[in-house]
């Protein structure tokens, strides 16, 4: 074993040992769409007296953190997003309305002296005269009280706690302790009230929360006039239930929000749906990985088996990286994790195909030297194709939000882990096996001593695919027009994320006709509701933004038709946020196209780079058109799939044009450019077929087994895989030939009348 192989082996062992330790000791944090719970996005609003700047948002975050802690939610997450938004994740909370109410209340707590009440307690309808600086509010029983200016506020409160006094008969109550100037203020307020006669309304102290008297207790007769309660503590009573006492103590402890907040997004996922998604994705990963591993073992034999082992190591490394970085694994992120397993095969296929070429041409006398040359020659294509995918992942992270950002993180980690798996782990295993005496005596068991069925057939037939490139362009244009007509005729059905509205998913006890549900909702006053089936017993309802009361009407109307139905998902997106997300999606798509063009122009000639971008746009339009014809919604998960398709499309074009560049450098001017492109297509087609098959196994398993939540995602990627494979050969290559011919006009041309292989 030479020195470089030993270094790679030690590095691989160190990374695997560390990954195994991290995977065993650090759990991956699951997103709410996998473990169930509620996510609420709050946006701070300015008032005439307070500006919702970054500092106010920070103070609001701290107040909310105290409220959430008092709610008793396990492992809550509160983070600031920009200058005006706060994202709150509450695992296990299935009552989003109550959570949003508690979080969003401003909780203006004040303590007032009571100046008087009507003399006739039976006449509660007679209004009291209101004087400057005074307020008139009804007490707990509805009796109006005249209140003086506030003497204390919630900022004077040290702490509050819910207590149950079984012996004293007070039941559930809230103890309040004052601090600082609040202790003296409380003594002064209660001392003044103690000067009134027992039973007089003026002997009461009104405790007001958000312009409502929540308690107005009498000062105990034992309190001396002018002295008051000097220990800085009191009890708020009022026949509270346990929940009301805890909520009141929570609001008092949290204090007042510096600025009002508005709920602009709200998502709730039931734990059942999350568990189903985990189980379905796990089965998809197991079956997809098994099929992919079996395929590469059949094609590449011993080296294929070692690549499958490296694939398992890739899964361990990427899982450990997610755990170590504290990344949140969401449902799209889980799909990205499964998808990256299929992508990890690509680098191995590139290496093995280059090694086959080296060994078949007898440029390398041994399997090991052919492998070394294969790794060296395939490195530029591997690097370029993975960098383009990393660009898409980075754009998802910086320009998207929520679960789609989680997909970008998982995809980026998966790409890096796959490169390490292929270039380090797989290389160590392959070179070690190739150096064994038994393998050297029987090179055919390695799988690279033969050229393979696809390459053998291409060699025998030697098709001249680029003899008439304009015919391929005409075919691509026809498909493009057909897909584009879907955009014009049917239009793009933007999801709730991009338009604003409410999406509710139900699980019924049996099959339900969406048409009957649609009619029932129209009769209930929701004629624009979109009802779709999801699976055998699932129903999805999309509407304009609804209040909680309107949501209950929708649920009631649906259950009248569908019978008992459980609400497993509930998403509310405000119109302003939907517009912002829609603009962000367009920006992400535009930046993705621009970034790919810049990178390809830097790595290749402008002719090849422009051709790759044309093929990329071709794939994007076709995918959008197919979804338009199928009536599928275009949402954030689709955006993740679309940007992944961009990476797929560019990957195939990069591999092809990398070979074009290599062949052109070997013999510049020796053959027409169309002949160079034709040879590059024939030489890279085995890689394209084998890589596409490996990814197709994973995506098919995800589409069939991934459940309703992942079906559209996997469908988009399957369409993108098929279209991207076609376009890299029959769109990008003809466009490159045409652009090259235009660029050579007026110059000595090396174009021939025929295409040579």
N, C-alpha and C positions, 0 to 999 in steps of 0.2 A: 504494500500500500504506500503510494507516494505521499509526499508531504501535504500537497494541496487537498488530496482526498482525506487525509487524517484531520486536517483543520476543519473541512466541511462536516466530517463525521462528528467531531467534538462539538461543533456549533449546533448541529442538528440534535444531538443528544441533550445538550444543555437547554435548548429551547423546548424540547419535548418534556424534559423533566420539570422545568419551570411551569409549563402549561398544565401538566398533570397535577402539580401541586396547587396551582391557582384554581383549576376546575374542581378539585376536591374540597377546597377550603372556602372559596369565594362564590356565593350564589349569584347568578345573573338576575338582574332586576327586571321583572316583567312589567310591561306597560299595562294600563288599565284595560285595553282591549283584549288582553290575555288573562288577567286575573279578576276582572270585573271591578266596577267602581264608577266614580263620577269625576269628570274633568270639567272645570269651570274657568273660563277666561273672562276676567274682569277688566274693564277699562275705566281709568280715572277721568273725571270730568271737572272742568274749572267752574268756579262760582264767582259771583261779583266780589267776594271777599277772600277767595283763596284760589291760587293758580295751581293747576295740576301739572307741575313740573316734575323733573326727575327726583328732586328731594322729597316732594310730597308723595310720590309713588313709593319711595323707599320707606317713609314713615307708615304709609298705608299697609305696605307689606308686613311690617313688624306687628301692627295691630291685628292684621288677619292671621298672622302666625300664632298669636296668643289665643285667638278665637278657635282656630283649628285644633290647637293642642288641647284646649278645654273640651272639645267635642269628643275626644277619646278615640280618634281615628288612628289606626295602626299605620305607621310609615307614610304619613302624608308628605306631599312635596309642594313647595311654594317657590316659584321662581319669577323674577321680573323679566318681561319680554319687551324690550324697547323702553321708551320713556313713560309710556302711559298704560301698559298692560301688565297684568299679573296672572300667571297660570297656576291654578290650584288643582292638585290631583288628590282625590280622596278614595283610596282603595276600600272596597267593601261597602261603600255608601250607595244605596239604591234609591234614596229619596232626594233627588237633586233639587226639587223645589224648596224643601225646608233648608237644605244646606246653602243654597243661593240666598235665601232670605236672611239667614243668620249672618252670612259673610257680608252681604251688601248693606245691612242696616247701619245707619250712621251712629246710632246709640248716643244721642245727645242727652246725657243724664244730668239733671239739675235738682237742687233742693230748695224749696220755697217756704216762706212763712205763709200761713193761711190768715187772711184778714177778716173773713166773715162768710156767712151763708144766709139764705133767706130765713126770716124769723119763723115762718110757717113751713115746717118740714114737709107738709103734705102738698104744698104748692111748689112743685119742682119745675113748673113750666115758666114761672115768672123770671125773666132775665135780670141779672144783677147789673147795675150800672158799671161800665168799665172806665177806669181812670188811667191817666198816663202812667206808664211804668207798671201797670197791673195787668193780670190775665184772669180770665174766667174759664175754668175747665171743670168738667164733671168728675166726681170722684169714682171709686170703684162701684158704688151703688147707683150712680147716675145723678147724684145731687151736685148741683153746680157750686163751686167754691171760688171765692175771689182770692187770688194769689198775689203776693207781693213780688218784687224783683228777686231773681235767683241769688241766694246767699252762697251756695257752693255748687261746684260742677263735678263731673266725673274725674277730672284731673286731680281733685283733692282726695280721691279714694286710694287707699293703699292696696287693699285686696277685698275680695268678696268670695263667699263660699256658701254652697247649699247645705243646709243642715236639717235634720229631723229631730224634733223635740217630742218624744213620746210621753214623757212624764209631765212636762209643763203644759201640754195640750196645744202648743203652738203649731204642731204638725210640721209640714215642710215650710221652711223660711230661709231667708238669705241674711247672713251676717255680713256687715259692712264695717271695715276699719278705715279710719282716716289717718292721714299723715301730714306733717308740716303744718302749714297755716290752716289746713283743713280741720285739725283737732280744735284749735281755738274758734274757728268759724262754726263748727258743730256745737260747741259749748255755748256760744253766743246765740245761735238760732234756737236751740232747745231752751235756753234760759229765758229768752223773750216769750216763747210759747208757754212756759210754765207759769207766767204771771196771770194767764187767763184762768177762769174758773173751770173745774173739771166738768166735762160735758160740753163746754163752749167750743164752737168750731175753731176759734182762734188758738185753742190749745193744741191743735193738730199741726203737723209738719207734712207738707206734700212732697212726695218723691215723684218726679216727672221724667218719663223716658219717651223721647220722640213725641213731645206735645201730648202725652197721655199720662194721667195720674195713675201710677201703678200701685201706690200705697200712700195712705195719709193717716198714719197712726197718731193716737193721742200720746202726749208726753206723760209719762207715769206720774201719779200724784206725789210720789216721794221726791220728785225733782224740785229743788228750791228755785223760786223766782230769781232771775238774774244770775244764777250759778250755772244751771244747765248740766249736761252730761260731759264730764271732763276727761273721761278715759278714751275718747276718740273712737268709740264703737257703738253700733246700734244693730237692731234687727229689723228687716223688712218682712212684714207678714201680709198675708192676703189670700189665704186658702189656696196656696199654690199646689199644683201637682208636682211630682218629682221632676218631670221633664221641664215644666215651666220654671221651677226653682233653679235647675241647672242652667237653662238658657239665660235666665236673668243674671246669674252670677257670671256666666261667660261674657255677656255683653258689658257688664260693669267692669270686669277685669280687663277686657280688651280696650275699653275706653272708646272715645269717639274717633271715627275716621277723619283724617285731615281734610279730605275732599270726598264728595260722593263717588260711588262706583256703579257701573252699569254692566250687566251680564251680556257679553257680545257673542259668546259661544258656550255651549253646554253639551257634554256628551256623557251618556250613561250606557254601560255595557253590563249585562247580567253575567254572573259567574259561570252560568251554564254555557253561554255562547263562547266565552273565553276558553273554557275547558275543551269544548268541541273543536275550537280552532287549533289548540295545542295538539290534541290527539290526532286530528286530521293531518296537520302539517308534519307531525312526527312519523305517521305512517307514510306520507308522501316522501319524506326524506329517506326512510328505510328502504322502501320499495324502489324509489328512483335511484338511490345510490347502488342498490343491489343490481338493478338492470344495467346501469351505466358501467359498473365494475365488470359484470359478466360480458358486456359488449367489448370493452377494451381488452379483456383477457382473451376473448375469441380472436380478436384482430391482431394483438401484439404478444400473445402467449406469455412467456415468463416475464418479459418487461411490462406487459399489461397487468399481470398480477402484482408486480412491485409498484406499479403506478396506482393500483387500487389500494395497496397498503399506505402509500403516500397520501392518498385521498383521505383515508381515515385519520392520518396524522394532521392533515389540513383541517379537518373538522375539529380536532382537539385544540389546535393552535388558535383557530378563529374564535371558538367558544371561550377559551381562556382569555383572549384579548378583549372580548366583550365584557367579561366579568371584571378584568383588571382595570379597564377604563371606566367602569361604572356606567356603561352605556345601557340605555333602556331598550329591551327587546320588545318591539311592538309586533302587531300582526303583519304589516307589510315588511317589517324588518325580519321576521321569521321567514317570510317568503323570499326575501333577499338572501338569507342564509342558505335556504334550500337551493335557490337559483345559482349561487356562487359555487356550489358543489359541482354543478354541470359545467360552469365556466372553468373550474380548476382543471378539467380534463384537457382543455384547449392547449395549454403550454406543453403538456406531455405529448400530445398528438403532433404538435409542431416539431418537437425534438425527434421523436421516433421516425417521422416521415423524412426529415433531413438525414437522419442516420441511415435509413433505407437507401436513399439516393446515393450517399457516399459509398456504402458497401456494394450496391449494385453496379456502380461505375468503376469499382475496384480502385478507387482513389485511396481507399483506406484498407490495409491488409487484414485488419482484425476487427472483431465486434467492438472491442473497447475503444480502439482509435476512431471507428466510425461513430460511436456514441459521443466521444469527445468533440469530434467535428460537428456532430448534430447539435449539441448544446451551444457551441460557438456560433454556428451559422444561424440558428433559430433565435438567438438572443435579441437581435434588433427587432424582429417581428413581435416577439413576446413583449418586449418593453413598450413598443409603440401601441400595440393593441390594448395592453393593460393601462397605459397612461390615459388613453382616450376614455376608458371606462372610469378611471379615477376622476377625470374631469367631470363626467356626468354625476358621479357620487358627490363630488365637492359642490356642484351647483345645487343638488338636492339639499345638501346640508345648509348652505348659506342663503338660498332663496326660497326654500320651502319651509313648512312648519309642521309641528305635530308628528303624527305617525310617518308621514312621508320623509321628514327629516331623519327619523329613526331608520327608515329603509336606506337612506343615503349613507348613514354611519355603518350599518351592517354590510352594505355592498362594498364600501371602501375597505373595511377590515377584511372582508372576504377576498378582495382582489390582492391585497398585500400578502395575506396568508397563502393564497394559491401560488403566487410567485415564489415565495419561500419554499413551499412544498415541492414545486416543480424544479426549481433551480438548485436547491440544496438537498432536501430529503430524497427526492426521486433520483437525483444524480448520484448521491452516495450509494443508494441501494443498487442502481443500475450498473455503475462502474464496478462495485464490489462483486456483483454476480457475474459480470462479463469477464472478470479476471480469474474466476474459478476454472481449474483445469477441465472439469467435466463439461462446462459450458463452452470452453474453447474448442473441445473436440466435437461438440454437437451444436454448431452455431444456429441451426434452424429453430431450436427451441426458444431462442431469444425473441423471435418474431420480427427481427429486422434483417435477417439474412434473405428474406423473400420480399418482393416488391409489393405484394398485396393484390387482391382481385381487382380493385378499382384502377390501380395504376397499370396492371397488366392489360386490362381491356382498353384503356386509353392508348397504350403503346401500340397495340395491334391495329386499332382503327385509325389512330392519329387524326381525329376530326379537326377540320379547319373551321372552328367556331366563329372566328372573326373575319371570314371571307367577305361577308356582307353585313357590316355592323349596323347599317341604317335600318335593316329589317328588325333587329333587336330593339333599336330605339323606337321604331314604330309600334312594336308590341308593348313596350313599356309605356309609351304615350297613351295607347288605347286603354290599358289597365288604369292608368292615372286618371283619364277622363271618366271612366266608369266609377272609380272611387270618388272623384271630385264631384260627380253629379249627385252622389249621396249627400254631400255637404250642402249642395245647392237645393236639393229637393226636400230632404228630411231635416237638414240642419243638425247642429251639434246640440245634444241634450246635456246641457251643463248640470252637474250635480249640485246638491245643496251647498256644498262647500264654496262654490263659485257664484252662486246666485243669492244665497241667503234663504233661509227657510227652516223647515223641520222635517227630519227623517226619523221614522219610527218603524222598527222591525218587530214583528210578532211571530210567535211560534204557536200554531194552532194544534188541536188534538188530532186532526186529520186533514185530507186534501180540501182545499177551499177554492171556489171559483172567484178569481179576481174581479170578473165582471159584476157579480152580485155585490161584492164589497164596494166596488166603485159606485154602483147605483145607490147603495145605502148611504154612502158618504155624501153623494150629491143631494139626496133627500134631506140629509142632516144639515145642509148648508155649506158643504165643501165641494162644489162642482169641479174645481180645478185640481183636486187631489189626484196624484198619480199612484196607482196601485199596481204592484208587480209581484209575481211569485218568485220565491227564492227557495229552491229545493222542493221537497214534496209537501211539507206542511208549513213553510215559511211564507210570510207576506211582508212586503215593504210598502209603506205609505209615505209619499213625499208631498209636502204642501208648502204654501207660503208661511212665513213666521207665525206661529200660534202662541197664544197665551196658555198657561197651564190649564185654565178652565176649558178652553177650546180643545186642548189635547185630550182632556177627559171625555169630551163629547165625541171626538173621533174614535177613541178606544171603545166607548160604549156602543156606538153605531156599528163598529166592526164586530164586536162580540155578539151583537144581535143576529148577525149573519153567520159568522164563523164559529160561534159557540165559545167555550172557554179558551182564551188565548193569552199567553204570557207575553209581556213586553220584555224583549231581550236586549233592545238597543234603542236609544233615544238621543238624537243629536239636534241641537238648536244652533243655527248660525245666523247672526245678525246681518242685515243687508249691507251695512258699511264694511263689515269684515269680509263678507262674500265678495264685494267689489274689490277689496284690497287683495284677497287671495287670487282672484281672477287676473288682476293686473300682474301679480307676482308670478303666476303660471306663464303668462305670455312673456314676461321678462326672462324667466328661466329658460323657456324654449328658445328665445332669440339669442340669449347669451350662450346657450349650448351650441347652437349652430355657428355663431361667431367664434367661439373658443375652439371648436373642432377645425374650422377653416384656418385659423391662425396657426394652430399646432401642425396641421398637415402641410400648410405652406412652408413652415419652418423645416419640417422633416423631409419633404419631398418637393419636387418642382411644382410650380403653380398649376401646371396642366393636370397632374395627378391629384393634387390637393383639391382643385375645383371639381374634378370628376367625382371624387369621393363625397363631397358635400352635395352635389347634384343627386347622387344615389341616396344620400341621407334624407334630403327633402322629399324625394320620391317615396321613400319608405314611410315617412311621417304622414304624408297626405293620404296614402293608401290605408294606413292603420286608422286614421281619423274617419276616412270614408266608410270603411267596413263597419266601424262602430256606429256610424250614423245610419247606415242601412239596417243594422241589427237593432237599432233603438236602444243601445246600451248607454248608460250615463257616463259622462266624462267628469271624473272627480279627481281627488288628490292621489288616490291609489293608481288611477289610470295615468296620471302625470308621471308617477314613479316608473310605471311600465314603459311609457313613451320615451323617457330619457334613457332607460335601459336599452330599448330598441335602438336608439341612436348609437349607444356604445356598441351594440351587436353589429349594426350596419357598418360602422367605421372599422371595427375589428376585421371583418372579412375583407374590406377594401384595402386596409393597411397590409394585411398578409399578401394579398395579390400584388399590390404596387411595390411592396418591399422586394418581391421576386422580380418584378419588372425592372426595378432599379439595379438589382444585382446582375441580371442578364444583360442589361444595357451597358453596364460597366465592363463586362467581360469582353464584349466585342462591339464597341461603338461603331455604327455605320455598316456593320457586316450584313444586316438584314433589315427589312422594313420594320417600322415601329409596330405595325399591326401584327407582324410575325412574332416580334418579341412578346407582345401582349398575349398572343395565342399560346406560345410556349409556357408563359407564366401561368396561364389559366390551367393548362393541362398538368403542370407540375404541382400546383397547389390544390387542385380539385380533390385529391384523396384526403388532404387535411380538412377541407371544407365539409366533405361528406361525413367523415368520422366525428369531427367536432359537433356538427349539427345533429348527428344521431345521438351523441352523448347528452347534449342539452335537451333534445326532444324527449328523451326518456324522463328526465327530471320534470320538465314542464307538463308532460302528459300526466304523470303521477300527481302533480300539484293540481291540475285541472280536474282530474277525476276524483281524487281523494281529498282535496283541500277544502271542500265545503263551499257553501254559497259565498262566503266572505272572500275567497281567493279565486273563484272560478273566472271572473272577468279579468283579474290580474293575469292569471296563467293563459287565458285565451289571447289577451293582447300580446303577450310575449311569444306565444306559438305563432301567431300571425306575423309578428315582427321577425321571428327567426326564419320563417319560410320566405317572406318578402326580402329580408336582408340578404339571405343566401343567394336568391335570384338576382337581386340588383347589383351585388358586388361583381358578378360575372357579366350579366347581360344588360346592365345599365351603366355602371361606372366604367367598365372597359370600353364599350363603344364611344361613350362621351370622351374618354381620354384620347382615343384614336382621332376623333373628330377635332378636338381642341389642338392636338399635336399637329394635325394637317394644316389647320388655320395658322398656327404659329410659324409653320415652315414656309408659308407662301412668300414668294419673293426671295427665298434663299435656296441654295442647292439642296434638292430634296433627295432623301434616300428611301422614299416610298416606292414600292414595287407594285406591279399589277396583280401579283398573286401573293397569297399568304403562305409562308413556309413554316414548317414545324421544326 
